[in-house]
């Protein structure tokens, strides 16, 4: 089985604070497919933002992650049961889950082993939804600076799994009865430059860069970002969301 990677424990507090929140339209679409999901499993839950939204409409939500630090920073609700577990090996009961969700995480998994686990724990005709978001779109001035940071400064510091996100999850295996008709989805947030910098600091490649070089790659980019982003200005920042969804 593929070795598990924990790239987010070190910056779990940043992850919880700065990672963008998925739009209600995403959840509305998932819940339009079935009248009710009793039990859901949010895998790779991170800060628990997806689990918290599922908990509003599901009887019970299991939320798993390999990072205890992430779970310590996660949203707490009475009907969310957090599990420290690999995606591919849980103690969830057989034939117990109506809905499986994975937000911005499945590219880290051992696909074959995870899908075996999905088929083990789900009820017949359960729904599985996986999604990712890519580079944000901000402004004509900021976008090239962000692209330079992502593609050039951090070149060689991204894990190979990041390619799946660059390809909008079109190249991941998805052995389910797929639903092709989906709404166009995007995350929209209003950010200051400090919000963007906090988000960038949560990137795994930034952490890899710090570990190798002893300083942040943002140090060399800060003036470029400041020049492109006027002091005190806020922007509506949009993250395109790509989803694969289907029935077991």
N, C-alpha and C positions, 0 to 999 in steps of 0.2 A: 504494500500500500504506500502511496505517496506520503512523504514526510510532511507533517503539519507545519505551517509557517505562522508564527505569531509576530506580526509586524506592527502591532498597534498598542501593546501593553504599555510601552514606555511613554506614549503620549496619549493615554486614555482620557486624561482630563481635557486635553485640547480637542480630541475627537468628539467628546460629549458636548463641548462648548461651541465648536465652529462648524461641524459637519452640517450641511444643509438638510432641511426637512422635506420629505417627499410630499407632493401635493395631494389634496383630498380627492382629486379626480382619479388618481391611481387606485386608491382604496375603493372608491365608488364603483370603478370598473370591476375590480375583483369581486365585490359583493353583489354586483348585478348578475353574476353568473349562476349563483345559487341563492335561494331564499334565506338559508341559514347555514353557518358553519359552527358546529358545537365546539370542536377541539381543533386548535391551530398549532402549528409548529413554525416558529420563526428561527431559522437556522443562521448562524453567524450574526447573532442579534446585535453585537457591539454595544452601543449605548442604550439599546432597548426602544428606540423611537418607533420602529415598526410594531414591535410587540405591544406597545402602549396603545397604538391605534387599533390593532386587532382586538385588544381587550375590551374596547368600547362596544364591540358587536359579537364577540365570541364568548361562549361560556367559560372556556379555559384556554389559556395560551401557554404553551411550552416555549421557552426561549433559550437557545443554547449558544455557547461560545467557548473557544479554547482559552480565552483570556480572563482570568479572575479579576484583573484590574479593570477590564471593560465592564464586567458584570457588577463590580463594586460601584461604578459610575452610572449604572443603568437606572431607568425609570422604574419606580416601585408601584405595583398595583396588586390588590388582593387576589385577582384571578390570573396573575402572571407567575408562572413557576420557572425560575431560572435554573439552568443546568450547565455545569462546567463539563463540557463533553465535545469530542470531535464530531464533525458533521457526519462522518462515516460510521460512527459507533456510539449509539446512545442506548439508554435503558428505557426508551419509550416502548409502551406495549405494542404488540402486533395489532394491526387492523384497528387503530384507534384515532387516526387523524383525518380530518376533513379537508384541511387546507395547509399547504406548505409554502412558506415565503422565504426568499433569500434576497436581501437588498445589498448590492455592491459587495458581494462576498463569494459567490459561487466559483469565481475564477481561481480561488485559492484551494478548492476542494479536489480530492481524487474523484473524478466524475463517476467512474464505474462503481466504485464502492459507495459513494453517496447515493447514487440512483438505486442501488440495491436496498439501501436503508430506507429510502423513500417508499419503495414498493412494499417493504416489510411493514412499515408503520401505518401506511395509509389505508383507509377504507376504499372499496371499489368506487371508481368515478370521482375520486378526490381531485381537487384543483391544486396545481403547483404553479407558482409565479416567481420568476427570477428577473431581476432588473439591475441596471447599472446607469450611472450618469458619467458623462465625459467632461472635458474641459469646459469651464464656464465661458459664456459670451458676455462681455462687459461693455466695451466701447471701442471705437476705431483706434484710439490711442493706446489703450491698455492691452487689447488683445494681442498685438505683436510682441509686447514685452513678456506677457504670460507665455506665449508660444515659444519664445526664445528660451525662457527658463525651463519649460517642460521638455522641449525637444533637444536643446543644446547643453545647457548647464547641467541638467540631470541625466544626460545621455550616459548610459552604462550603469546607472544607479537604480533603475527600475527593475523589479523582478520580471522574468519573462512572462509571467501570468498577466501582466498589465496589457499585453497585446490583445487579450480578449476584450478588454474595455475599449481600446482603440478601434477594434472591429465591431463595437456595439453589440457584443455577444452573438453575432451572426455565425461565428465559427465554433461555438461550444456545442457539444453533443446535447441533444434534447429528446430522449426516447419516450415521448408522450404524444397523445393525440392533441396536436397543437392547434390553438385558436389563432387564426391569422388576422382577423378583423380586430384591431385595437385602436383606441383613441391616441392622438398625438399627445405625448406627455412631456412636461418640462417642470423643473423646479425654478421658481422665481423668488429671489430674496433682494432686499435693499441693504446694501453694504457700504461701509466706509473702507478706506484702504487698510485700516487695522483689522477689520473683519477678514479681508482677503489674506493678509499676512498670517493671521491666526489659522485660517484654513490651510494655507500652503505648508505651514509648520506641521500640520497633522499628516502630511503625505509620507508614505513609507520611504520613498526615494530620498526625501530630505533627511530622514533619520539615518539612512544608509550613508549618505554623504557626510553627515556629522561624525559618524562612527569612524569612517576612513580618514577624514581630513582634520578632525578636531575643531571644526568651526562650521557655522551654518552657511549653506550656499546662498541664502537670502542676503547675507552681508554684502555680497558683490552686486546684488540686483536692486538694493533698496533705493538708491538714487534714481535709477531708471524708472522704478515704479512710481516714486514721488513726482518725477517729471511728467509722467503720463497721467497721473491721477491728481488733479488739483487739490490743494489742502482744504480740508473740510467738506469736500464734495461727496455726495452719496450717488450710487448708481443702482439701477435695477439690474441685477445679475441673473442670467438665465443659464441653467444647466439642462441640456437635452437629456431625456431619459429613454433608454432602450429596454424593452421588455420581451421576454419569452414566457408564454403562459399556455397551459394545456391541462388535460385530464389524464389521470393514471389509468 
